[in-house]
Amino acid sequence: MVFTDSPRSAADDPAGVAPPASTVPSVLGALQQILAENAALFTRLPPEAEANLAAVADRLRTADRVFVLGAGRSGLALGMTAMRLMHLGLAVNVVGEVTTPAIRAGDALLVASGSGSTAGIVRAAETAHGVGASVLALTTAADSRLADLADVCVILPAAQKQDRGGSVSAQYAGALFEQAVVLVGDALFFSLWRASGATADELWPRHANLE
């Protein structure tokens, strides 16, 4: 695919309808729109979000081990959280890695699924719930199977992947949800780090040195 600065015509668009040139944002304009969407999302959090986020942080802090799981981009987003929690000194496993052990009572499973119905995520949550581990979920769907299974569920009011109407987000697929997962993960880490009293220098030796 070749990108140019010239406006697209209807003939260029597979649906036969090209967006007006005036509505196509610059890269900087797109960045500003994405930041505005994220800022707006966090003003729309449900009333229980603050307590639920605090509960997620507490369960991560007190868990014997932390497991993280998400599919696709949500999984990549949670991988960033896993790294930061490891830097904090928590015992963290990314589900799907060959060295990931069995989950058990006393552990916590942190999962992200916009729809709350992704089959692999739901199965993992069922397994974790069945052995007595905590299930901590990030999703857009309060009425989903994942939300039902979760000990603590944080609802992020973003567009689901299949929502292409543009009313919640102008971004493609589940981009806004995935960005929110990254921000929530960093906020959890930041809060836990500050509460720990550890300095950045004390965390630094845990950074990878086999690069």
Phi, psi and chi 1 to 4 in degrees:
 res  aa     phi    psi   chi1   chi2   chi3   chi4
   1 MET       -  133.5 -179.1  177.7  -68.0      -
   2 VAL  -110.5  128.6  177.0      -      -      -
   3 PHE  -100.9  134.9  -66.8   90.6      -      -
   4 THR  -128.9  170.4   69.3      -      -      -
   5 ASP   -88.6   -3.7  -67.6  -31.3      -      -
   6 SER   -81.4  145.2   57.9      -      -      -
   7 PRO   -61.1  145.7  -18.0   30.3      -      -
   8 ARG   -81.6  149.0  -63.4  171.2   64.6 -158.6
   9 SER  -102.1  170.4   67.1      -      -      -
  10 ALA   -61.0  -31.0      -      -      -      -
  11 ALA   -67.0  -24.5      -      -      -      -
  12 ASP   -79.1  -17.9  -63.2  -38.0      -      -
  13 ASP   -95.5  128.0 -168.5  -81.9      -      -
  14 PRO   -60.4  -26.2   17.4  -28.9      -      -
  15 ALA   -88.0   -4.9      -      -      -      -
  16 GLY    84.4    2.9      -      -      -      -
  17 VAL  -129.7  112.8  178.9      -      -      -
  18 ALA   -94.9  146.1      -      -      -      -
  19 PRO   -67.9  144.1   23.7  -32.1      -      -
  20 PRO   -56.8  142.4  -19.6   30.1      -      -
  21 ALA   -56.2  -32.2      -      -      -      -
  22 SER   -69.6  -17.7   60.6      -      -      -
  23 THR   -97.1   -4.0   68.0      -      -      -
  24 VAL   -84.8  113.7  178.2      -      -      -
  25 PRO   -76.1  153.7   30.6  -35.8      -      -
  26 SER   -69.2  171.4   65.1      -      -      -
  27 VAL   -60.7  -42.2  175.0      -      -      -
  28 LEU   -64.6  -39.9  179.2   58.3      -      -
  29 GLY   -63.4  -39.2      -      -      -      -
  30 ALA   -63.6  -42.0      -      -      -      -
  31 LEU   -61.1  -43.1  176.3   58.8      -      -
  32 GLN   -63.8  -38.0  -68.4  167.9  -22.1      -
  33 GLN   -67.6  -40.9 -176.7  168.3   -4.2      -
  34 ILE   -64.1  -43.1  -70.6  167.7      -      -
  35 LEU   -62.9  -40.3  -68.4  173.3      -      -
  36 ALA   -65.3  -38.9      -      -      -      -
  37 GLU   -64.8  -41.0  -74.3 -167.8    2.0      -
  38 ASN   -66.5  -42.4  -84.6  -83.6      -      -
  39 ALA   -61.2  -41.6      -      -      -      -
  40 ALA   -66.7  -38.5      -      -      -      -
  41 LEU   -57.2  -44.7 -178.6  150.7      -      -
  42 PHE   -76.4  -10.5  -72.2  105.0      -      -
  43 THR   -85.2  -13.3   67.3      -      -      -
  44 ARG  -100.7    7.3  -61.9 -165.2  -54.7  -90.1
  45 LEU   -58.3  143.6  -69.5  176.1      -      -
  46 PRO   -65.2  160.3   20.3  -30.3      -      -
  47 PRO   -56.9  -31.0  -23.6   33.0      -      -
  48 GLU   -82.5   -1.1   67.7  -85.2   12.3      -
  49 ALA   -61.8  -41.6      -      -      -      -
  50 GLU   -61.3  -46.1 -176.7  174.0    4.3      -
  51 ALA   -66.1  -38.4      -      -      -      -
  52 ASN   -68.9  -39.8  -73.2  -10.4      -      -
  53 LEU   -63.8  -40.6  -74.3  166.2      -      -
  54 ALA   -62.9  -38.0      -      -      -      -
  55 ALA   -67.7  -38.9      -      -      -      -
  56 VAL   -60.6  -47.2  169.8      -      -      -
  57 ALA   -59.1  -42.8      -      -      -      -
  58 ASP   -66.0  -41.1 -173.0   61.4      -      -
  59 ARG   -69.6  -34.3  -64.2 -149.6 -178.1 -158.6
  60 LEU   -64.2  -43.2  -68.8  173.5      -      -
  61 ARG   -65.0  -36.9  179.2 -177.6   59.8   82.1
  62 THR   -97.7   -6.3   58.2      -      -      -
  63 ALA   -66.8  147.4      -      -      -      -
  64 ASP   -61.5  -46.7  -66.0  -24.3      -      -
  65 ARG  -143.9  153.0  -61.3  172.1  -58.4  174.9
  66 VAL  -113.6  131.6  174.8      -      -      -
  67 PHE  -115.2  139.3  -66.7   71.6      -      -
  68 VAL  -123.9  143.8  -59.2      -      -      -
  69 LEU  -153.7  132.3  174.1   62.5      -      -
  70 GLY  -155.8  158.4      -      -      -      -
  71 ALA  -100.2  143.5      -      -      -      -
  72 GLY    59.4 -133.6      -      -      -      -
  73 ARG   -65.7  -31.4  -76.8  166.5   47.8  108.1
  74 SER   -62.8  -38.3  -63.3      -      -      -
  75 GLY   -66.0  -39.3      -      -      -      -
  76 LEU   -63.5  -40.5  -66.3  172.6      -      -
  77 ALA   -61.7  -45.1      -      -      -      -
  78 LEU   -70.7  -24.8  -82.3 -172.2      -      -
  79 GLY   -60.9  -35.5      -      -      -      -
  80 MET   -64.9  -40.7  -63.4  171.6   64.0      -
  81 THR   -64.2  -41.5  -57.5      -      -      -
  82 ALA   -57.9  -43.0      -      -      -      -
  83 MET   -62.6  -44.6  178.8 -177.0  -71.2      -
  84 ARG   -65.8  -39.1  -77.6  -69.4 -175.0 -110.9
  85 LEU   -65.7  -34.6  -64.6  177.4      -      -
  86 MET   -63.6  -42.1  176.9  -85.2  -68.1      -
  87 HIS   -59.5  -30.8  -69.3  156.8      -      -
  88 LEU   -74.1  -15.6 -165.4   59.0      -      -
  89 GLY   105.3    4.8      -      -      -      -
  90 LEU   -77.9  153.4  -57.5 -175.6      -      -
  91 ALA   -84.2  108.8      -      -      -      -
  92 VAL  -120.7  137.7 -174.9      -      -      -
  93 ASN  -127.6  135.9  -63.8  -82.0      -      -
  94 VAL   -96.1  116.9  176.7      -      -      -
  95 VAL   -60.5  133.6  176.8      -      -      -
  96 GLY   108.2  -22.8      -      -      -      -
  97 GLU   -70.9  147.5  -63.2  -66.7  -30.3      -
  98 VAL   -67.5  -18.5  -64.6      -      -      -
  99 THR   -96.6    5.3   55.2      -      -      -
 100 THR   -70.7  122.4  -59.1      -      -      -
 101 PRO   -81.9  179.4   31.3  -34.9      -      -
 102 ALA   -70.0  140.7      -      -      -      -
 103 ILE   -80.7  152.4 -163.8  167.2      -      -
 104 ARG  -149.2  173.7   63.7 -168.6  179.1 -151.9
 105 ALA   -57.0  139.2      -      -      -      -
 106 GLY    97.6  -15.7      -      -      -      -
 107 ASP   -90.0  170.5  -64.6  -27.0      -      -
 108 ALA  -130.4  136.3      -      -      -      -
 109 LEU  -109.4  115.8  173.9   65.9      -      -
 110 LEU  -100.1  117.9  176.6   62.9      -      -
 111 VAL  -126.9  154.8  -68.3      -      -      -
 112 ALA  -134.9  129.0      -      -      -      -
 113 SER  -153.6  117.8  169.1      -      -      -
 114 GLY   -58.1  -46.8      -      -      -      -
 115 SER   -78.1  -24.3   67.4      -      -      -
 116 GLY    72.8   10.9      -      -      -      -
 117 SER  -129.0    5.7   60.6      -      -      -
 118 THR   -57.9  123.0  -54.5      -      -      -
 119 ALA   -56.6  -48.4      -      -      -      -
 120 GLY   -64.9  -35.5      -      -      -      -
 121 ILE   -69.0  -44.0  -52.2  -59.9      -      -
 122 VAL   -64.2  -42.5  170.5      -      -      -
 123 ARG   -61.1  -42.4  -75.9 -164.6  -57.3  -90.0
 124 ALA   -63.8  -41.4      -      -      -      -
 125 ALA   -64.0  -38.8      -      -      -      -
 126 GLU   -63.3  -42.5  -71.2  171.7  -19.9      -
 127 THR   -63.0  -47.2  -62.3      -      -      -
 128 ALA   -61.9  -44.9      -      -      -      -
 129 HIS   -60.6  -39.7 -179.5   77.2      -      -
 130 GLY   -66.0  -29.6      -      -      -      -
 131 VAL   -95.3   -0.4  -58.9      -      -      -
 132 GLY    93.7   12.1      -      -      -      -
 133 ALA   -80.7  156.8      -      -      -      -
 134 SER   -77.9  137.1  -66.0      -      -      -
 135 VAL  -109.8  119.7  177.0      -      -      -
 136 LEU  -116.9  115.8  -45.6  173.1      -      -
 137 ALA  -118.5  140.7      -      -      -      -
 138 LEU  -114.8  123.8  -53.1  177.3      -      -
 139 THR  -157.3  167.5 -176.5      -      -      -
 140 THR   -96.8  -11.3   67.3      -      -      -
 141 ALA  -112.0  100.8      -      -      -      -
 142 ALA   -68.1  -23.1      -      -      -      -
 143 ASP  -101.0   22.3   57.9   -9.1      -      -
 144 SER   -90.6  165.3   63.4      -      -      -
 145 ARG   -61.6  -39.5  173.2   60.0  176.1  158.4
 146 LEU   -61.9  -43.5 -177.3   61.2      -      -
 147 ALA   -62.3  -37.1      -      -      -      -
 148 ASP   -65.0  -37.1  -71.3  -18.9      -      -
 149 LEU   -76.5  -24.8  -74.2  164.3      -      -
 150 ALA   -71.3  139.0      -      -      -      -
 151 ASP   -72.3  -36.9  -65.0  -81.3      -      -
 152 VAL  -136.1  129.0 -174.7      -      -      -
 153 CYS  -125.9  127.0 -175.3      -      -      -
 154 VAL  -106.2  117.7  176.5      -      -      -
 155 ILE   -89.3  121.5  -58.2  -59.6      -      -
 156 LEU  -106.9  111.9  -60.1  175.1      -      -
 157 PRO   -77.0   65.6   28.4  -34.2      -      -
 158 ALA  -108.4  167.7      -      -      -      -
 159 ALA   -69.7  140.5      -      -      -      -
 160 GLN   -76.1  163.4  -64.8 -172.1   16.5      -
 161 LYS   -58.2  -36.9 -177.9  166.2   57.0  178.0
 162 GLN   -84.6   -3.0  -60.3  -59.9  -34.5      -
 163 ASP   -84.1  104.2  179.4    1.9      -      -
 164 ARG  -110.8   19.5  -66.3 -173.2  -72.0  -85.9
 165 GLY   -78.6  -21.7      -      -      -      -
 166 GLY    81.0    3.7      -      -      -      -
 167 SER   -76.8  -31.4   59.1      -      -      -
 168 VAL   -93.9  -39.7  178.6      -      -      -
 169 SER  -149.5  140.3  171.4      -      -      -
 170 ALA   -82.1   -9.1      -      -      -      -
 171 GLN   -76.5  163.6  -61.7 -176.2   66.5      -
 172 TYR   -77.5  139.5  176.1   67.2      -      -
 173 ALA    50.3 -132.4      -      -      -      -
 174 GLY   -95.9   27.3      -      -      -      -
 175 ALA   -56.9  -44.1      -      -      -      -
 176 LEU   -64.2  -41.3  179.6   58.5      -      -
 177 PHE   -61.8  -45.8  172.6   72.8      -      -
 178 GLU   -64.4  -38.7  -64.9  144.0    4.9      -
 179 GLN   -64.0  -40.6  -67.9  154.2    6.7      -
 180 ALA   -64.1  -35.4      -      -      -      -
 181 VAL   -62.2  -43.0  169.5      -      -      -
 182 VAL   -59.9  -46.5  172.1      -      -      -
 183 LEU   -66.2  -41.5  -68.2  172.7      -      -
 184 VAL   -63.8  -42.4  166.9      -      -      -
 185 GLY   -60.1  -43.6      -      -      -      -
 186 ASP   -67.2  -36.4  -86.1   -4.1      -      -
 187 ALA   -66.9  -40.0      -      -      -      -
 188 LEU   -60.5  -47.8  -72.6  167.0      -      -
 189 PHE   -60.2  -47.7  161.2   76.5      -      -
 190 PHE   -60.1  -43.7 -169.9   77.6      -      -
 191 SER   -64.3  -45.5  178.0      -      -      -
 192 LEU   -64.8  -39.4  -72.1  167.3      -      -
 193 TRP   -63.2  -49.2  171.6   35.2      -      -
 194 ARG   -63.6  -37.1  -67.8  -53.7  173.8  119.4
 195 ALA   -67.8  -27.6      -      -      -      -
 196 SER   -72.1  -24.2   75.7      -      -      -
 197 GLY    79.3   -0.7      -      -      -      -
 198 ALA   -73.0  147.4      -      -      -      -
 199 THR   -88.5  164.0   66.3      -      -      -
 200 ALA   -60.7  -36.4      -      -      -      -
 201 ASP   -64.2  -32.4  -74.7  -18.8      -      -
 202 GLU   -73.8  -29.2  -71.7  170.6  -30.8      -
 203 LEU   -79.2  -29.9  -92.7   58.3      -      -
 204 TRP   -56.7  -38.5 -175.9 -105.0      -      -
 205 PRO   -60.1  -15.8  -26.4   36.7      -      -
 206 ARG   -83.6   -8.4  -62.5 -169.4 -175.4  100.5
 207 HIS   -61.5  148.1  -84.5 -104.5      -      -
 208 ALA   -58.0  138.8      -      -      -      -
 209 ASN  -125.9   16.2   61.0    1.1      -      -
 210 LEU  -111.6   35.7  -64.4  177.2      -      -
 211 GLU   -87.7      -  -61.3  172.9  -35.1      -
